Amino acid sequence: MKPKAVLKLAVDGLMTILILFLMGYQLWGEVLHEWAGAAALVFFIIHHGLNRGFYKTLFQGSYSVMSLCIDCLVLIVMLLQMYSGIVISRYVFAFLPFGGGMALVRRLHILGAYWGFLLISVHLGLHWNMMLSIIRKIIKIKSGSNIRSTITFWAGLAIAGYGVWAFIDRNFFSYLFMQTEFVFLDYSEPAMLFYIDYLALMGLCIFIAHYGTKMLRKIKKKGKGSS
């Protein structure tokens, strides 16, 4: 196992944890939220440094159109999120001379948070095979078990089903399309219940992206075989 591959997985794992942490703003408070956001910025830069090969092969046809679109959208949303987070910062980046237009920047930050969470989850799903392959090599598990694949599929489907319910219950649609300018924050909600919902939402996106791409590959192969 190459150390760089392990490092990539570790950085991606830490970024995922930070993103989940950041979504629970009401659970941890503004100061910790800002420091976690600053840490996410650092890991975001490291992530792109480790994956700089993406830019070298960007126009060589190495990526599917869907994967390329999602990656570019994630990049745009994350840059927007970092910028808006720095502008509205009251602690970590308070020394920077930003002022004015705060209402608009806050709206952009809300949009970036909810779209970013879903897009990053889809991004994880598109690279799920690669991550599972690295994990298998680390813990030395042989791939190719039909029983394990079946169990994984049904477990993923159950999580995805709960994720659909969480998407509706958490009013995600209204935040994604700014049908409301204010996010309802339940400060009394237990952290465990909050993160069960958000992990299910992440699981829903991963499931759709992972198995959706598998289905598209099979359809593509059948199309080539019949031509």
C-alpha atoms as one frame of an Amber mdcrd trajectory, in Angstrom:
protein
   0.000   0.000   0.000   1.497   3.333  -1.067   1.835   5.912   1.731   0.350
   8.601  -0.549  -2.838   6.562  -1.031  -3.187   6.128   2.750  -2.551   9.859
   3.234  -5.225  10.715   0.660  -7.728   8.473   2.419  -6.859  10.007   5.814
  -7.228  13.565   4.495 -10.540  12.731   2.808 -11.783  11.049   5.980 -10.866
  14.053   8.130 -12.509  16.426   5.648 -15.702  14.353   5.757 -15.723  14.441
   9.572 -15.177  18.214   9.528 -18.010  18.748   7.037 -20.381  16.726   9.236
 -19.191  18.712  12.261 -19.764  22.017  10.436 -23.335  21.088   9.531 -24.072
  20.852  13.274 -23.444  24.552  13.909 -26.064  24.752  16.691 -24.485  21.834
  18.556 -20.998  23.301  18.976 -21.288  27.071  18.778 -19.843  29.768  16.557
 -16.221  29.711  17.748 -15.728  25.969  17.200 -17.636  26.254  13.912 -15.171
  28.848  12.635 -12.099  26.901  13.727 -13.470  23.743  12.122 -14.119  25.757
   8.952 -10.515  27.005   8.985  -9.278  23.426   9.427 -11.499  22.334   6.515
  -9.874  25.052   4.387  -6.407  23.673   5.219  -7.443  20.090   4.406  -9.151
  21.295   1.224  -5.838  22.795   0.049  -3.941  19.609   1.032  -6.555  17.475
  -0.769  -6.060  19.393  -4.006  -2.305  19.280  -3.633  -2.410  15.491  -3.275
  -4.786  15.212  -6.253  -3.060  17.716  -8.540  -2.909  15.006 -11.211  -6.625
  15.724 -11.741  -5.744  19.085 -13.286  -2.990  17.608 -15.450  -5.358  15.095
 -17.049  -8.447  17.323 -17.003  -8.654  17.685 -20.780  -7.349  14.244 -21.714
 -10.706  12.453 -21.473  -9.698  10.539 -18.322 -12.904  11.380 -16.475 -16.568
  10.740 -17.220 -18.707  13.790 -17.940 -20.749  13.234 -14.765 -17.695  12.834
 -12.551 -16.063  15.905 -14.063 -19.215  18.011 -13.609 -19.609  16.952  -9.958
 -15.918  17.594  -9.220 -16.111  21.072 -10.782 -19.336  21.883  -8.897 -17.756
  20.747  -5.617 -14.744  22.971  -6.301 -16.943  26.001  -7.064 -19.193  25.479
  -4.036 -16.245  24.908  -1.678 -14.476  28.048  -2.891 -17.705  30.005  -2.412
 -18.127  28.501   1.044 -14.576  29.324   2.079 -14.897  32.898   0.812 -18.260
  33.536   2.486 -17.056  31.910   5.707 -13.994  34.175   5.848 -16.072  37.294
   5.113 -18.650  36.655   7.892 -16.050  35.383  10.391 -16.175  37.077  13.787
 -13.290  35.210  15.407 -10.710  33.357  13.274 -10.581  35.824  10.355 -11.950
  38.885  12.171  -8.688  40.764  11.493  -9.405  40.877   7.747 -10.937  44.167
   6.479 -14.272  42.900   5.149 -17.485  44.854   5.491 -20.830  45.400   3.790
 -23.122  43.047   1.938 -23.259  40.656   4.904 -26.897  39.678   4.303 -26.077
  38.425   0.790 -22.904  36.669   1.953 -24.838  34.864   4.713 -27.380  33.631
   2.152 -24.523  32.385  -0.035 -23.031  30.628   2.985 -26.310  28.800   3.645
 -26.601  27.809  -0.019 -22.977  26.652  -0.076 -23.420  24.617   3.106 -26.421
  22.596   1.914 -25.413  22.209  -1.728 -21.833  21.512  -0.679 -22.877  18.772
   1.747 -24.893  16.933  -0.909 -22.368  17.431  -3.725 -19.448  16.257  -1.568
 -21.495  13.192  -0.603 -22.143  12.457  -4.295 -18.421  13.010  -4.948 -17.640
  10.377  -2.294 -20.093   7.990  -3.956 -18.429   8.395  -7.344 -15.083   7.451
  -5.786 -16.497   4.814  -3.422 -14.934   1.842  -5.236 -11.491   3.394  -5.024
 -11.852   4.134  -1.299 -13.165   0.640  -0.550 -10.248  -0.838  -2.480  -7.753
   1.121  -0.366  -9.526   0.130   2.873  -9.545  -3.552   1.832  -5.814  -3.423
   1.189  -5.138  -1.742   4.535  -7.152  -4.281   6.556  -6.244  -7.119   4.168
  -9.739  -8.224   3.140 -10.143 -10.079  -0.130 -12.616  -8.572  -2.584 -15.164
 -10.424  -4.698 -17.520 -11.841  -2.057 -21.068 -12.040  -3.444 -22.567 -12.451
   0.031 -20.779  -9.352   1.302 -21.818  -7.378  -1.789 -25.471  -8.390  -1.299
 -25.451  -7.460   2.398 -23.742  -4.154   1.588 -26.334  -3.329  -1.075 -29.346
  -3.965   1.168 -27.757  -2.142   4.090 -27.016   0.790   1.771 -30.582   0.740
   0.472 -31.964   0.845   4.032 -29.705   3.807   4.890 -30.706   5.543   1.651
 -34.388   5.024   2.474 -33.907   6.642   5.869 -31.911   9.388   4.143 -34.937
  10.230   1.964 -37.035  10.644   5.108 -34.310  12.822   6.719 -34.122  14.976
   3.562 -37.855  15.690   3.802 -37.970  16.019   7.598 -34.940  18.352   7.681
 -36.560  20.607   5.052 -33.476  20.348   2.831 -35.338  21.323  -0.347 -36.271
  24.756   0.986 -32.658  25.488   1.992 -31.236  24.298  -1.320 -33.484  26.682
  -3.255 -33.636  29.499  -0.687 -37.381  29.226  -0.155 -36.590  30.518   3.315
 -33.804  32.881   4.383 -33.510  31.384   7.844 -32.370  27.921   8.846 -34.287
  26.320  11.695 -31.743  25.300  14.347 -32.875  23.062  17.185 -30.419  23.823
  19.983 -31.998  21.195  22.240 -31.626  18.311  19.774 -29.252  15.512  20.877
 -26.090  15.408  18.754 -26.512  11.668  18.134 -29.950  12.096  16.525 -28.694
  14.984  14.399 -25.741  13.034  13.058 -27.746   9.862  12.458 -29.913  11.931
  10.086 -26.957  13.587   8.371 -25.023  10.339   7.991 -28.150   8.856   6.399
 -28.360  11.848   4.040 -24.725  11.318   3.123 -25.416   7.611   2.690 -28.334
   8.387   0.376 -26.102  10.454  -1.934 -23.296   7.870  -1.835 -25.755   5.062
  -2.617 -27.294   6.912  -5.588 -23.897   7.908  -7.016 -22.201   4.537  -6.443
 -24.931   2.229  -7.688 -26.125   4.724 -10.300 -22.704   4.717 -11.979 -22.606
   0.911 -11.775 -25.948   0.745 -13.556 -24.826   3.208 -16.223 -21.676   1.145
 -16.864 -23.761  -2.020 -17.325 -26.125  -0.226 -19.724 -23.139   1.115 -21.646
 -21.578  -2.366 -21.887 -24.846  -3.870 -23.108 -25.110  -1.108 -25.699 -21.621
  -1.869 -26.982 -22.266  -5.607 -26.974 -25.431  -5.306 -29.034 -23.895  -2.935
 -31.609
